[in-house]
Each structure stands twice: as C-alpha cells, then as structure tokens.
Amino acid sequence: MTRGERLAALAGECPGTLAVAVRGPGGAFGVNEDAELPLASVGKLLLLAEVAMSIEGGILDPSAPVPLADDDYCGGSGLLLGLSARTWSVADLALMTAAVSDNTATNALLRTLGLDRVNAAGAALGLTRTRLLDRIREPREPGHPPTFAVGTAAELAGLATLVAGSAGWQVQLREWMLASTDHTLVPALVRHDPEGSWLANKTGTDAGIRADVGLMGERAYAVLASGPPGSEDALAAAVRGVGLLVAG
C-alpha cells in the first residue's frame, strides 16, 4: 500500500474529519488540508508566535512581570492552579504554555497582548483561516464562542515550516516547542528520545478533538482530527497512524 493509500485509509476510518499536511524531505503530502477544524490547544501556537516576535522586536520584555488576574485562572491542563506564586515573567508564562499547555498562563498572556493582536500577527504569517476565537474557558458555556481556536492543516504546516527557520523569533518558538511534554499523538508509535531535539510540537485535546502540529526531524506537519464527543480514542488512533507516515 502506498503512502497515499494508507493516508486515505486512515481518513476513511476516522470517525469524523482527519486533516493532514506534511512538508519537507520526500515531498509534500496530505488530505483535507483546507478543512477548517477546531484546534483546542494547538491554537496556542499563534499566541506563542506573537510573543516570540514581540520579544525579538523589542516590543515585549521577556522578563517583564505579569501578575495573574483572578479571571486568568482556568482548569484543565497546566500547573499554575497548583502553584502559589501570583506573578510570573512573560518568558515563564510562554514556557508553561508550550511545555504543559498551561491554560492559566495562556489566559494571562492573551490578556497582556490581546486577541486581535495575536490574530493580526498570525494573518501576517499567512494564517488567514487559522485564528483564536476566545480565551481558554473551563467550562465553555452556551453564550461563549463555540471553541478556543479554529484552523487548517495547510496553514499550520506552513507555520511549522517557519519554526524551522533561523530568525530570532523562530529559534525561540522552536525552543519552547521542544519543551513540550506531550508526545502521545503524532510521535506516539515512532521510537524516539522524548528529551531529544528530534521533535518540537504542540498538541491540542478536547472533547472530539485530537490535534498535533510541529517538526519531526526535518519534516513539518499538522495533523488535525475532529469528530463527535466519545470518539477521542479513534481520533487519537488516526493521528498516531499518520505519525508513522510522517516519520517514514
């Protein structure tokens, strides 16, 4: 079975939509690349990119203290809910957002920069359909925007390709992504050193969402899977199956 046939089979077996875009050595491949899907915490990459660019441009001081507001605190992933300190630097919050997908850190950075600024920066990088809709909320109520972020695999693979560059902000964003502790999706079935430099990624998980975007060696990838609540195990299996194709 060819790579294209294997990818088509994974997409056909997925209980929802599987969107894949891979760029790099061996050529580009994908499926449903332009489908606009919910991203869960993968959307935090747009925030981290703007933080990194603002630091490089001298607009944002990485050591600047950011006091946490009561409204920043949010359940779900992260460590800040269990830590006593109420003030952290911009760089600390970015690292927590990248490494453990800290929702409270994300909200504090979003409050500091502003949603419109983050989306404008993303658009300048070519992410016109990939955008944040809201801050992180746990739970998300009917009156809130329906999800945190939406986007396409094609645009996110383009962002991952940029992360491989040598500009200051690209190096910084890559270093943050190298700190990610979640290797349970695209690289899960691929033998690798979890503390090495072979993988720089950001994942997103929520009800009916499993997503992973990053660099695997020299290949940039975006794998998004969206389906009905309760289908998370099957969605994860599809994403992991794609990981074998990315690695191959």
C-alpha positions in Angstrom: 0.0 0.0 0.0 1.4 3.4 -1.0 1.7 6.3 1.5 -1.3 8.0 -0.3 -3.4 4.9 0.0 -2.5 4.5 3.7 -3.4 8.1 4.4 -6.7 7.7 2.5 -7.5 4.6 4.5 -6.8 6.4 7.8 -9.0 9.3 6.7 -11.8 6.9 5.7 -11.7 5.1 9.0 -11.6 8.3 11.1 -15.0 8.9 12.9 -15.1 12.5 11.7 -12.6 14.6 9.7 -8.9 13.9 9.5 -6.9 16.7 8.1 -3.2 16.3 7.3 -0.5 18.5 5.8 3.2 17.4 5.7 6.1 19.4 4.2 9.8 18.6 3.9 12.2 15.9 2.6 10.4 13.3 0.5 7.8 15.8 -0.8 4.6 17.2 0.5 1.5 15.1 1.2 -1.8 15.5 2.9 -5.5 15.1 3.0 -8.4 17.6 3.7 -5.6 20.2 4.0 -8.0 23.1 3.7 -10.7 21.9 6.1 -11.3 24.4 8.9 -11.4 22.4 12.1 -11.4 23.2 15.9 -7.8 23.1 17.2 -8.1 23.0 21.0 -4.7 24.0 22.5 -2.9 23.8 19.1 -4.2 27.4 18.7 -1.8 28.5 21.5 0.9 28.3 18.8 -0.4 31.6 17.4 -0.1 33.2 20.8 3.4 31.9 21.3 4.5 33.1 17.8 3.4 36.6 18.6 5.1 36.5 22.0 8.3 35.4 20.3 8.1 38.0 17.5 7.3 40.8 20.0 10.3 39.8 22.1 12.6 39.8 19.1 11.2 43.2 18.0 11.8 44.7 21.4 8.1 45.3 22.0 7.9 42.8 24.8 10.4 42.3 27.6 10.7 38.5 28.3 11.5 39.3 32.0 8.5 41.7 32.4 6.4 40.6 35.4 2.8 39.6 34.7 0.5 39.5 37.8 -2.1 36.8 37.4 -5.7 38.1 37.5 -8.4 36.1 39.1 -10.1 35.7 35.7 -6.9 34.2 34.2 -7.2 31.1 36.4 -8.6 28.2 34.4 -9.0 24.4 35.0 -7.8 21.8 32.5 -4.1 21.4 31.6 -1.3 23.2 33.4 0.5 23.8 36.7 -0.4 27.3 37.8 -3.6 26.3 39.5 -1.4 24.3 42.0 1.4 26.9 42.4 1.3 29.7 45.0 3.1 32.5 43.1 0.8 35.1 41.6 3.4 36.9 39.4 5.4 35.3 36.6 7.6 36.7 33.8 6.4 36.8 30.2 9.0 34.1 29.4 7.9 31.9 32.2 4.3 32.0 31.1 5.3 31.2 27.5 7.3 28.2 28.6 4.4 26.9 30.7 2.1 27.4 27.8 4.4 25.4 25.5 5.6 22.8 27.8 2.4 21.8 29.7 -0.2 23.7 27.8 -1.0 25.7 30.9 -4.4 27.3 30.4 -3.9 30.0 33.1 -0.6 31.0 31.6 -2.3 31.2 28.2 -5.0 33.5 29.5 -2.5 35.8 31.2 -0.5 36.2 28.0 -3.7 36.7 25.9 -4.8 39.4 28.3 -1.4 41.0 28.0 -1.3 41.0 24.2 -4.9 41.0 23.2 -6.8 38.6 20.9 -6.8 41.0 17.9 -3.1 41.5 18.1 -2.4 37.7 18.1 -4.7 37.1 15.2 -3.2 40.0 13.2 0.2 38.6 13.7 -1.0 35.2 12.6 -2.5 36.7 9.4 0.8 38.4 8.7 2.4 35.0 8.7 -0.2 33.6 6.3 -2.7 32.2 8.8 -5.8 33.8 7.5 -8.2 31.0 8.4 -6.4 29.9 11.5 -7.3 32.1 14.4 -8.2 32.4 18.0 -11.9 33.0 18.8 -11.7 33.4 22.6 -9.6 32.9 25.7 -9.5 29.5 27.4 -12.6 28.6 29.4 -13.4 25.6 31.5 -16.3 25.0 31.2 -17.3 26.7 27.9 -20.9 27.9 28.3 -23.6 28.4 25.6 -23.1 32.2 25.5 -19.4 31.9 24.8 -17.7 31.5 21.4 -18.0 27.8 20.4 -14.4 27.0 20.7 -11.0 28.5 21.5 -9.4 28.3 18.0 -10.0 27.0 14.5 -7.7 26.5 11.6 -6.5 24.4 8.7 -3.8 21.8 8.4 -2.2 23.6 5.4 -1.8 26.8 7.3 -0.5 25.2 10.4 2.0 23.1 8.5 3.2 26.4 7.0 3.7 27.8 10.5 5.6 24.7 11.5 7.8 25.2 8.4 8.6 28.7 9.6 9.5 27.3 13.0 12.5 25.6 11.4 14.0 28.9 10.4 16.9 30.8 11.9 15.4 34.2 12.8 15.4 35.0 16.4 11.7 34.5 16.9 11.7 31.2 15.0 14.5 29.9 17.2 12.7 31.0 20.4 9.4 29.4 19.3 11.2 26.2 18.4 12.9 26.1 21.8 9.5 26.5 23.5 8.0 23.7 21.4 11.0 21.4 22.1 9.9 21.7 25.8 6.5 20.1 25.0 5.8 17.2 27.4 3.0 15.7 25.3 4.3 13.1 22.7 1.2 11.0 22.9 -0.2 11.8 19.4 1.8 12.1 16.2 5.1 10.6 17.6 3.4 8.0 19.9 4.1 5.0 17.7 7.5 6.2 16.5 10.6 5.2 18.5 12.3 8.4 19.7 14.1 10.1 22.5 11.5 12.2 24.3 14.2 14.5 25.6 16.0 14.9 22.3 15.8 17.6 19.6 14.1 15.4 17.0 10.6 16.6 17.9 9.2 20.1 18.5 5.5 20.1 18.8 2.3 21.5 20.3 -0.8 19.3 20.9 -4.5 20.0 21.4 -7.0 17.8 23.1 -10.7 18.4 23.9 -14.0 16.6 23.5 -14.0 15.3 19.9 -10.6 16.9 19.1 -7.1 15.5 18.8 -4.5 17.7 17.1 -0.7 17.9 16.8 1.5 20.4 14.9 5.2 20.6 14.8 8.5 19.4 13.4 9.6 15.8 13.3 13.2 15.8 12.2 13.2 17.9 9.0 9.5 17.4 8.3 6.9 20.0 9.3 3.5 18.5 10.0 0.0 19.4 11.0 -2.5 16.6 11.9 -6.0 17.6 13.0 -8.8 15.2 13.8 -12.3 16.2 14.8 -15.3 14.0 15.5 -18.2 13.5 17.8 -17.7 13.5 21.6 -16.8 10.0 22.6 -14.7 9.3 19.5 -11.5 10.5 21.1 -9.7 7.1 21.2 -10.4 6.5 17.5 -9.3 10.1 16.7 -6.1 9.6 18.5 -5.5 6.3 16.8 -5.9 8.0 13.4 -3.4 10.8 14.4 -0.9 8.2 15.6 -1.2 6.3 12.4 -0.4 9.4 10.5 2.7 9.8 12.7 4.1 6.6 11.1 3.7 8.2 7.7 5.3 11.4 8.8 8.3 9.5 10.2 8.6 7.3 7.2 
